[in-house]
Amino acid sequence: MIRTAVIGHFGGNKEFLDGQTVKTKSVTAALEKEFGENEVLKIDTYGGKNFLLKLPFFSRLALKQCENVVILPAHNSLRIVPALLQFLNRFYKRRIHYVVIGGWLAAFLKNKKSLTNTLRKLDGIYVETSTMKRSLEEMGFENVRVMPNFKELTPLSEKELVYAQTEPYKLCTFSRVMKEKGIEDAITAVKRVNEHYGRTVYTLDIFGQIDVSQIEWFQNLQKEFTGFVSYRGIVEYDKSVEVLKDYFALLFPTRFYTEGIPGTLIDAYSAGVPVITSLWLNYSDVFSENVTGWGYEFENVDALTDLLKKVAENPDEFLKMKSSALFEAQKFKSDVAIKVLIDRM
């Protein structure tokens, strides 16, 4: 019998760099490293409605052949996958584990009594933050454990850290390119600071996959780019440290209040790059003020602008956090985080 099946979005033959796909691949790689590739059955949910038609077959296959089933569903499939697996599992008695992507689950479950009851019966729900765990426990869950988001990266050594000493200081965003990730906020704040000082204090490079539903928005935004803003395209998820290490700071101006532990912050820490971030709901599980970077009030572009001015006037103070950011990366290594799940298998 195979040790575990993973049902998640692997993306078929296409390259997806969204959080769901990256986490599905990261969890699978960590399980394969622990148990061996032959002990992990991969079931790809890529294909939307076409996959859902095949879901009963794949669910039976997973339960019949595997001791454990790990699921990483997004919003829509969460309504279907756990219930179907539980129904079929009456005959197989396997362990079913739900690995949560992001920080939206508690809010999503409000007024969804049937789904809530289904999830309470799973062998384990693995959330990214302690805030999420508390929220679910307040809803009556007793099967929730914290498993931080993680990435299979090789952090820099102390001697490899790069210190930017002169202007212009290189900033970047490193996430999906969409309104909700605060890309416009980053551009606006950098533009304001450069205009305030009358020189190019900062440049801003935008990395990431453009959200398919917002291509026109970004094309229009690019028309307004000045000489200090550039779109740099997509970086393979395992090349992030190499790309980020030369940057002064990573901007994370997210407007998703229910972010979990963003992979982009793990990328930055692994490269020894402090972050400038909005303070979303779960920020305290991955970000420490004056340790891994400086934060500002959620959705407040004026506060971001003021913070960038503070950084420009105190660059040495900001750069002092490079070592502590690098140290923080150790918490999000795959072999450390995945143990929470493996211990339940």
Secondary structure in CASP SS format (residue, H / E / C, confidence):
PFRMAT SS
TARGET T0000
AUTHOR 0000-0000-0000
METHOD secondary structure of the structure
MODEL  1
M C 1.00
I E 1.00
R E 1.00
T E 1.00
A E 1.00
V E 1.00
I E 1.00
G E 1.00
H C 1.00
F C 1.00
G C 1.00
G C 1.00
N C 1.00
K C 1.00
E C 1.00
F C 1.00
L C 1.00
D C 1.00
G H 1.00
Q H 1.00
T H 1.00
V H 1.00
K H 1.00
T H 1.00
K H 1.00
S H 1.00
V H 1.00
T H 1.00
A H 1.00
A H 1.00
L H 1.00
E H 1.00
K H 1.00
E H 1.00
F H 1.00
G C 1.00
E H 1.00
N H 1.00
E H 1.00
V E 1.00
L E 1.00
K E 1.00
I E 1.00
D E 1.00
T C 1.00
Y C 1.00
G C 1.00
G C 1.00
K H 1.00
N H 1.00
F H 1.00
L H 1.00
L H 1.00
K H 1.00
L H 1.00
P H 1.00
F H 1.00
F H 1.00
S H 1.00
R H 1.00
L H 1.00
A H 1.00
L H 1.00
K H 1.00
Q H 1.00
C E 1.00
E E 1.00
N E 1.00
V E 1.00
V E 1.00
I E 1.00
L C 1.00
P C 1.00
A C 1.00
H H 1.00
N H 1.00
S H 1.00
L H 1.00
R C 1.00
I C 1.00
V H 1.00
P H 1.00
A H 1.00
L H 1.00
L H 1.00
Q H 1.00
F H 1.00
L H 1.00
N C 1.00
R C 1.00
F C 1.00
Y C 1.00
K C 1.00
R C 1.00
R E 1.00
I E 1.00
H E 1.00
Y E 1.00
V E 1.00
V C 1.00
I C 1.00
G C 1.00
G C 1.00
W C 1.00
L H 1.00
A H 1.00
A H 1.00
F H 1.00
L H 1.00
K C 1.00
N C 1.00
K C 1.00
K H 1.00
S H 1.00
L H 1.00
T H 1.00
N H 1.00
T H 1.00
L H 1.00
R H 1.00
K C 1.00
L C 1.00
D C 1.00
G E 1.00
I E 1.00
Y E 1.00
V E 1.00
E C 1.00
T C 1.00
S H 1.00
T H 1.00
M H 1.00
K H 1.00
R H 1.00
S H 1.00
L H 1.00
E H 1.00
E C 1.00
M C 1.00
G C 1.00
F C 1.00
E C 1.00
N C 1.00
V E 1.00
R E 1.00
V E 1.00
M C 1.00
P C 1.00
N C 1.00
F C 1.00
K C 1.00
E C 1.00
L C 1.00
T C 1.00
P C 1.00
L C 1.00
S C 1.00
E H 1.00
K H 1.00
E H 1.00
L C 1.00
V C 1.00
Y C 1.00
A C 1.00
Q C 1.00
T C 1.00
E C 1.00
P C 1.00
Y E 1.00
K E 1.00
L E 1.00
C E 1.00
T E 1.00
F E 1.00
S C 1.00
R C 1.00
V E 1.00
M C 1.00
K H 1.00
E H 1.00
K H 1.00
G C 1.00
I H 1.00
E H 1.00
D H 1.00
A H 1.00
I H 1.00
T H 1.00
A H 1.00
V H 1.00
K H 1.00
R H 1.00
V H 1.00
N H 1.00
E H 1.00
H H 1.00
Y H 1.00
G C 1.00
R C 1.00
T C 1.00
V C 1.00
Y E 1.00
T E 1.00
L E 1.00
D E 1.00
I E 1.00
F E 1.00
G C 1.00
Q C 1.00
I E 1.00
D C 1.00
V H 1.00
S H 1.00
Q H 1.00
I H 1.00
E H 1.00
W H 1.00
F H 1.00
Q H 1.00
N H 1.00
L H 1.00
Q H 1.00
K C 1.00
E C 1.00
F C 1.00
T C 1.00
G C 1.00
F C 1.00
V E 1.00
S E 1.00
Y E 1.00
R E 1.00
G E 1.00
I C 1.00
V C 1.00
E C 1.00
Y H 1.00
D H 1.00
K H 1.00
S H 1.00
V H 1.00
E H 1.00
V H 1.00
L H 1.00
K C 1.00
D C 1.00
Y C 1.00
F C 1.00
A E 1.00
L E 1.00
L E 1.00
F E 1.00
P C 1.00
T C 1.00
R C 1.00
F C 1.00
Y C 1.00
T C 1.00
E C 1.00
G C 1.00
I C 1.00
P C 1.00
G H 1.00
T H 1.00
L H 1.00
I H 1.00
D H 1.00
A H 1.00
Y H 1.00
S H 1.00
A C 1.00
G C 1.00
V C 1.00
P C 1.00
V E 1.00
I E 1.00
T E 1.00
S E 1.00
L C 1.00
W C 1.00
L C 1.00
N C 1.00
Y H 1.00
S H 1.00
D H 1.00
V C 1.00
F C 1.00
S C 1.00
E E 1.00
N C 1.00
V C 1.00
T C 1.00
G E 1.00
W E 1.00
G E 1.00
Y E 1.00
E C 1.00
F C 1.00
E C 1.00
N C 1.00
V H 1.00
D H 1.00
A H 1.00
L H 1.00
T H 1.00
D H 1.00
L H 1.00
L H 1.00
K H 1.00
K H 1.00
V H 1.00
A H 1.00
E H 1.00
N C 1.00
P H 1.00
D H 1.00
E H 1.00
F H 1.00
L H 1.00
K C 1.00
M C 1.00
K H 1.00
S H 1.00
S H 1.00
A H 1.00
L H 1.00
F H 1.00
E H 1.00
A H 1.00
Q H 1.00
K H 1.00
F H 1.00
K C 1.00
S H 1.00
D H 1.00
V H 1.00
A H 1.00
I C 1.00
K H 1.00
V H 1.00
L H 1.00
I H 1.00
D C 1.00
R C 1.00
M C 1.00
END
